[in-house]
Amino acid sequence: MMKSLIVSSTDQGTWDIHIIKKEIPKPSKNECLVRVKAAALNRRDYWISVGKYPGIKSGVTLGSDACGVVVEGDDKWVGKEVWINPNQNWGENPEFQSGQYTILGTPKDGTLAEYLSVPTDRLKEKPAHLTSVEAAAFPLAALTAYRAVFTKGQVKSGDKVLVTGIGGGVAQFAMAFAKNLGARVSVSSSSDWKLEKAKNSGADFGFNYKHENWLVKASAEAGKFDVIIDSAGGNALNSYLKIIKSGGKIVMYGSTTGKPEHLDAFRLFWSQASILGSTMGNDDEFQRMTEFVARQQIKPTLDKVYKPDQMVEAVKSMKSSDNYGKKVIQFLD
Ligand SMILES: NC(=O)c1ccc[n+]([C@@H]2O[C@H](COP(=O)([O-])OP(=O)(O)OC[C@H]3O[C@@H](n4cnc5c(N)ncnc54)[C@H](OP(=O)(O)O)[C@@H]3O)[C@@H](O)[C@H]2O)c1
């Protein structure tokens, strides 16, 4: 039996999460069994825990990210330390995911358990410069940031880039990747302490989006942006249209604050700007992200490391968004 964090429906028609003992899965023909060393949380796990995600199934183990050791399956992989591509069935078209696409950890069992069985073609060797706790922080968030920065934003050296909500796990990787490409990176946040931390790790400018005049400050200090990478959505989209350069790109991979009430269509067409949607990344991008991280020796920002018995507390703590980087559960030393 193994410890596992599951979501289940309540008698009141809501959803909640619990740690239970589950059977260790038996890998089928094209699968490998991975002993999880560390697993990271994503906002997706929080959305699922409160019932705000499509396709939630009672009894399913949460979690999309893990680093572990292969203990059963293909001989070529047994004994290797791996991280796992959370994409399932992206499909043939690199531009967008297929109708069959899912992400590890809903509707299929995910990584917040002591063991996990996954298709062998989802495994990649862990980059050698990372510990297992550090490696667990990468897959979903770094893949999302990779597509947003490289494929959609096409960020290049010298570009002025704004990454919003720098406390977020994806935002942290977006900043690290854009800096690595030689961009001038500004960040925004709800908290001055997060802005200070970001500046200490390389951000060129920081703006508190809770301050009324942050757009004026951003234009005055950083100038207009070639690329804005955002997951807040909502009415902030119209603010971004005021600080995007003519012909610039606004890449949106989330909508934490919901839908915008209106769109400033005039600024959009007059600025010749593009608003680009981005979700996760295809398998080729996962491979390129893995190579890039290994080559450039990129490290994650860890918010907090939890013990397996603290999994419920860790997911619930995401409600406040007071994180700075990734929350990781460490199963093994
Ligand atoms: N499409 C995809 O493939 C994909 C993949 C991953 C995540 N997402 C979505 O992207 C969002 C972030 O995910 P995550 O896992 O990185 O989250 P996370 O680590 O939980 O971080 C959430 C961060 O969002 C920021 N935030 C909250 N309200 C904001 C606002 N009004 N404006 C700007 N930033 C705001 C906060 O940063 P500050 O306190 O610094 O402001 C907070 O630290 C979520 O909505 C998630 O569902 C989408």
PDBQT file of the ligand as one rigid body, heavy atoms in Angstrom, charges set to zero:
ROOT
HETATM    1  N1  LIG A 401      -2.488  27.203 -19.327  1.00  0.00    +0.000 N 
HETATM    2  C1  LIG A 401      -1.640  26.429 -18.691  1.00  0.00    +0.000 C 
HETATM    3  O1  LIG A 401      -1.088  25.478 -19.214  1.00  0.00    +0.000 OA
HETATM    4  C2  LIG A 401      -1.313  26.756 -17.255  1.00  0.00    +0.000 A 
HETATM    5  C3  LIG A 401      -0.254  26.116 -16.633  1.00  0.00    +0.000 A 
HETATM    6  C4  LIG A 401       0.066  26.474 -15.334  1.00  0.00    +0.000 A 
HETATM    7  C5  LIG A 401      -0.690  27.436 -14.669  1.00  0.00    +0.000 A 
HETATM    8  N2  LIG A 401      -1.754  27.994 -15.311  1.00  0.00    +0.000 N 
HETATM    9  C6  LIG A 401      -2.570  29.030 -14.621  1.00  0.00    +0.000 C 
HETATM   10  O2  LIG A 401      -1.714  30.132 -14.374  1.00  0.00    +0.000 OA
HETATM   11  C7  LIG A 401      -2.021  30.715 -13.111  1.00  0.00    +0.000 C 
HETATM   12  C8  LIG A 401      -0.758  30.696 -12.246  1.00  0.00    +0.000 C 
HETATM   13  O3  LIG A 401      -0.412  29.334 -11.995  1.00  0.00    +0.000 OA
HETATM   14  P1  LIG A 401       0.832  28.940 -11.068  1.00  0.00    +0.000 P 
HETATM   15  O4  LIG A 401       0.802  27.457 -10.887  1.00  0.00    +0.000 OA
HETATM   16  O5  LIG A 401       2.061  29.588 -11.544  1.00  0.00    +0.000 OA
HETATM   17  O6  LIG A 401       0.327  29.623  -9.725  1.00  0.00    +0.000 OA
HETATM   18  P2  LIG A 401       0.930  29.813  -8.307  1.00  0.00    +0.000 P 
HETATM   19  O7  LIG A 401       2.337  29.310  -8.227  1.00  0.00    +0.000 OA
HETATM   20  O8  LIG A 401      -0.059  29.317  -7.355  1.00  0.00    +0.000 OA
HETATM   21  O9  LIG A 401       1.000  31.408  -8.186  1.00  0.00    +0.000 OA
HETATM   22  C9  LIG A 401      -0.081  32.215  -8.210  1.00  0.00    +0.000 C 
HETATM   23  C10 LIG A 401       0.447  33.645  -8.351  1.00  0.00    +0.000 C 
HETATM   24  O10 LIG A 401      -0.490  34.361  -9.113  1.00  0.00    +0.000 OA
HETATM   25  C11 LIG A 401      -0.237  35.723  -8.898  1.00  0.00    +0.000 C 
HETATM   26  N3  LIG A 401      -1.458  36.498  -8.985  1.00  0.00    +0.000 N 
HETATM   27  C12 LIG A 401      -2.585  36.377  -8.268  1.00  0.00    +0.000 A 
HETATM   28  N4  LIG A 401      -3.450  37.352  -8.614  1.00  0.00    +0.000 NA
HETATM   29  C13 LIG A 401      -2.828  38.119  -9.562  1.00  0.00    +0.000 A 
HETATM   30  C14 LIG A 401      -3.163  39.291 -10.273  1.00  0.00    +0.000 A 
HETATM   31  N5  LIG A 401      -4.328  39.923 -10.080  1.00  0.00    +0.000 N 
HETATM   32  N6  LIG A 401      -2.268  39.787 -11.180  1.00  0.00    +0.000 NA
HETATM   33  C15 LIG A 401      -1.066  39.195 -11.373  1.00  0.00    +0.000 A 
HETATM   34  N7  LIG A 401      -0.694  38.087 -10.686  1.00  0.00    +0.000 NA
HETATM   35  C16 LIG A 401      -1.566  37.561  -9.805  1.00  0.00    +0.000 A 
HETATM   36  C17 LIG A 401       0.365  35.842  -7.485  1.00  0.00    +0.000 C 
HETATM   37  O11 LIG A 401       1.644  36.457  -7.589  1.00  0.00    +0.000 OA
HETATM   38  P3  LIG A 401       1.966  37.807  -6.856  1.00  0.00    +0.000 P 
HETATM   39  O12 LIG A 401       1.589  37.679  -5.425  1.00  0.00    +0.000 OA
HETATM   40  O13 LIG A 401       3.422  37.991  -7.091  1.00  0.00    +0.000 OA
HETATM   41  O14 LIG A 401       1.151  38.861  -7.530  1.00  0.00    +0.000 OA
HETATM   42  C18 LIG A 401       0.533  34.379  -7.040  1.00  0.00    +0.000 C 
HETATM   43  O15 LIG A 401       1.754  34.160  -6.359  1.00  0.00    +0.000 OA
HETATM   44  C19 LIG A 401      -3.187  29.930 -12.541  1.00  0.00    +0.000 C 
HETATM   45  O16 LIG A 401      -4.392  30.571 -12.911  1.00  0.00    +0.000 OA
HETATM   46  C20 LIG A 401      -3.075  28.590 -13.250  1.00  0.00    +0.000 C 
HETATM   47  O17 LIG A 401      -4.291  27.922 -13.302  1.00  0.00    +0.000 OA
HETATM   48  C21 LIG A 401      -2.076  27.692 -16.579  1.00  0.00    +0.000 A 
ENDROOT
TORSDOF 0
